[in-house]
Amino acid sequence: MKAVALSRESAPALGDVQLPPPLPPRGRDLLIRVEAVSVNPVDGKQCAATDAATLEAPRVLGWDASGVVEAIGEEASLFASGDEVYYAGDVTRPGCNAQYQWVDERLVARKPTTLDFAEAAALPLTTLTAWELLFQRMPLQLDDCRHAGQYLLVIGGAGGVGSMAIQLARHAGFEVIATASRASSADWCRQMGAQHVIDHSRPLLAQLQALGIDAVHVALNLADTDHYWDELGQLLAPQGHVGLIVEPRGALRIGDPYKAKCIGIHWEFMFARARFATADRIEQHRILSRAASMIDAGQLRGTLSETLGTINAANLDIAHQRLASGRTLGKLALAGWDD
């Protein structure tokens, strides 16, 4: 089968390779024919962290995909051959940048019927990250709108996670303030549903006060944990919450004002359930299933901004460079395989 992978000859760059066809799936695994993939910062981090000298076989990356179920393991019960699905998968296993992939069915859901494969592939990792952070790490509720009248700040609103977090927070009843530093990214945040957009390259508190907002109840720092830490401590309301997804460069001071205000600090890493084989990893199937229903009902929208051609090393390299520039709106995807 065709794949894009790291190898002793190519690492840290990606190369087009031919791999043996996959064996039938076992247990609760599905064998999925990959139709489209999306890129995420984790791909670049895994490239940089891979030592070519230790590779005994090509390493396939990629953890955002959509495709068709080809076969199911003897213990699988959630899907049938021919189902169209989407998923992020498991960072400890080979990724989706290959024509076929094994994935535990508990991490997979049927894709939204109103989206094509590229649009669907753009969603899983960022949807799971935003959903888990807001409604499973934090004590927030998606459906009952008890958060009406509360403010939620999204730092880095135009990225993949931010694009979905804005929408989910609006659905939960929050008044959403997103940050962006360019006119195009500010417009994107508004398209996703942000009621206010401020500039994260300038002090945040003064901009919030200019909007008549003295404090926010929830802040999601999706960009730079260290840079905004002190300011978030000042602008968060007592008993508020801060959500983090980016590893800090140094130690974080979690005493005052965080202690004095009893601010909840919440980490999210969407691969944790698969990596540690937690008993509740079927939650990702449930989240993606609910998200697909909401998209098909028009309650959420897709976040794909551009499809960069077929799945090959050259196009994936372009996608990774675009992502690393920090100027990408929403998500980038690739669809189909070269003949």
N, C-alpha and C positions, 0 to 999 in steps of 0.2 A: 504494500500500500504506500501511497505518497504521504510524506510528512515533512514538516519543517522542524529542525532539531539542532541542538548543540552537539558537537562531536569533537573528538580529539583534533581533527583537522580544521574545524571551523571556529571553535569557542575562543573568545566570548561572542563571536558573531554567529548568527543563525545560518543554516545551510539547508538546501533541498536534499532530501534523502529518500531512499526506498527502504521500507521495513517489511519484515515478513507479515503475511496476513494474520489477523488476530485469531486466537483460539476461541471456541464457544464460551460464552459467559458462564460463571458458576455462582452458586449462592444467590444473593440478592442483586448481583450485578446485571446491568443491561449492556448489550453491545449496540452502540449508537453510530450510525452513519452520519458524519459531521457535514453539515451543509453550509454553515457560516460560523465565524468566530469574531470576537471583539478583543481589544487589547486593554490592559490595565497596568498601573505602576508595578504590580507584583511581577510582571513578566520581565521588566528591566532589572529588577532587584535579583531575580533568580538567575538571569544571564550573568550579572556581575559577580554573583556569589559562587558560580560554578567553576571549579578547577578542572580545566581540560585534561590535565595529566591523570586525574582520577576516574575519568569516564571510561567505563568498560564497553558501553554501548551508547548510541545516540540518545540524548535526553530530550524528550518532547515537552515543550512548555505550553501554556495557554489555559486559562480558566474562565472562559465565558463562551458558551457555544449554544447552537441550536441544531437540530437534526432529526433523524428518523430512527426509531427503534428497529433494529435488524433481528435481534434475538434476545431472549430473557433467560436468566439463570433458573435453576430448578426450585429455588425458594422465592423468586420474585412473583409478586401478585398485583402490583399497582398498574402495570402497563401490558400492552400486547404489541406484537410485531406490527409495524406500520404506523404507530402513534408518532405524531410530531411533537417534539419535546424541546425544552430549554433548561439550562443548568449552568452552575459555576464549577462544581466538582470538588476535587480533593487535591490540595497542593502537594501531598505526599505521594501521589500517583502520577503516571504519565498524563500530560495535558491534552488539550483538544486540537492542537495544531497538527492533526493527522486525519486521514480519511475515515478511520474507525477508532472508537475509544470505548473502554469499559468504564462504567460509572455505577456506583451504588444507587439503586432506585430511590432511596430515601432522600437523595439530594436533587432529584429531578422532578419536573412537573410538565404537564402538557402546555405547549406554548400558546400564547394568545392567538385566537383564530383570525383576528383582524390585522395581525402583523405578519410580514414576510419573514424569512429566516434571518436575514441580516438585522432587521429591526428587533427581532426577538433575541438574537445573540448579544445585543448591546445591553440587555437588562439584568441578567441574573446576579452577578457579583455586586453591582451597585445597589440593586433593589434589596438584596439580602442584608448588605451592610447597613443601609439606612433604616430598614425595618427593624432589624435586631437591635440596633442602637437605640432607636426611639421607643420601641414598644416591648422589648424584652430585657435590655440592660437598664433602661430608665423606667420608672413607674408611671408611664404615660399610657393613654388609651387611644386607640385608633378611631373608634366609632361613636362614642357617646358625646363628643363635643364638650366635655367638661372643661376643656382648655380655652373656650371662647373668652376673649378679652385678655388673654395672656400673650406675651411676646416671645417669639423664638428666633434666635439669630443663627444664620448659617454662614460661616466663614469659608469662602471658596464655593459660592453657590452655583457657578457655571460649570463645574466639573461633573463627572459622572455621578458620584455619590450625592453631591449637592443638588443636582437636578432632580433626583428622586426624593431626597429629603425635603425639599421645598414642597413638593406635591403632597407627600404623606402628612407633613405638618399642617398644611392647609386643610386637608381632609379631616384631620383631628381637631380643627377649630382654632388653631393658633393664628395670630397675626404675624406674618413672616417677614423678617428683615434679612436680606441676603447681601453679601459683599461681593464686589467686582471692581476691577480697576480700569476696564476699557469700556467704551460705549457698546461694542458688540456683545461683550459678556454681560453687561448690565441689561441689555435688551433680552438676552437669552433667559436671565433670571426672571424677568417679568413674564416672559412667555411660559415659564414653568409655574408661575403663580405667585411670585414674591410681590407683596404689596409695597415694600420699600426696598431700595438698593442704596447702599453706602459704599465708600471706597476703602478697601482694606489696606491701601498704601498710605493712608492718613490715620491719625488717631480716631478710634471708633467712638469713644464716649461723647466727645463734643458733637459728632455727627448725629448720634442718637438723641442727644439733648435738643439739637436743632429741630428734630422731628417731634419734640415734646415727649420723648421716651426717656425716663430717668433710670430704668433698670429693665433687664430682660429676665424672664423666668427660666429659659433654657437656651444654652449656646452649644452649637456643634462646631468644633474647630477641626475642619477637614483639610487644613493647609499646613500650618506650621505651629506645632504644639508649644515650643519654647517662646516664639516671638510674641504671641498673644496672651501668654499665661498671666502675667501681672495685670494687664488691662481687663481681662475677663474676670479676675477676682474682684475688680472694682465695679464692673457694670452688671454683674449678676445679682439678682435679688436674693435676700435671705431665703434659705431653704430651696434655692434654685438647683439647677443641674447643668453640668458641662460634660459633653461627649467628645471622645478623642479617638482617632484612628491612626495617627502618625507617630511613630516612635520618636521620643524626644532626644535631642543631642546631648543633653546633660540632665542633672538631677532637677526635679521640679519641687519647689517649695510649697508644701501643701498645708502649712500652718495658716495664720491669719493673712488675708481675710477669709480664706476658704474655711478654716476651722470656726472662726467667729460667726460666720453666716450659715454654718452647717450645709455647705454646698456639696451635693453629691457629685463624685468624680467617676465617670463610667468609660471603660475601655471597650472597644469592639474590634474583633478580628474574626471575619466570617468563616475562616477555615478552621476555627477552633473545634467545632463539633466534629468535623471529619477527621482532623488531625489526631484528636484524642478519643475517637470512637465513642462519643458520649451516647448515653441511652436515648437522648431526645433528638438525635439528628434527623428524624423524620419531620421535625419542625421546618426544615428548609423546603421539603416537599410541600408542606402546608402553606408556607409563606408565598412561594412562587405560584402555587395554585390560586390563592386568593388574589395575588397581584394580577395574574392573567385574567381573572374574572373582572377585576376592576378596570383593566385596560379595555377589555371587550365591551364593558358597560359605559365607557367614556369617562370614568372617574379618575383615571390616570392616563398619561400620554407617554409615548415612547421618547427616548432621549438620544436616538441616533442622529448625528449631525452629518455624517458622510460615510459612504462605502468606498474603499480604496482599491477595488479590483478583486481579483481572485486570491486564494490562499496560497502564497508562496513566500520564499525567504525575502525577496526584494521588496514586496509590498508590506510584509510584516516589519521589515526594517524601517521603511518610510513611516509606518504607523507608530512605531516606538519612538522615532525621532520627533514626530509631531507631538506625541504625548509628553515627552521629556521637555519640550519647549515651554510647557506651562501655559500655552495659549489655546489649548483645545477646548471647544465648546461641546458639552455633552460627551458622546461616545463615538469612536471610530470602529468600523467593522470591515471585514473581508468576507466575500461569499463565493462559493463554488471552487472548483479545482481545474487547473489547466488540463487540456486533453493530452 
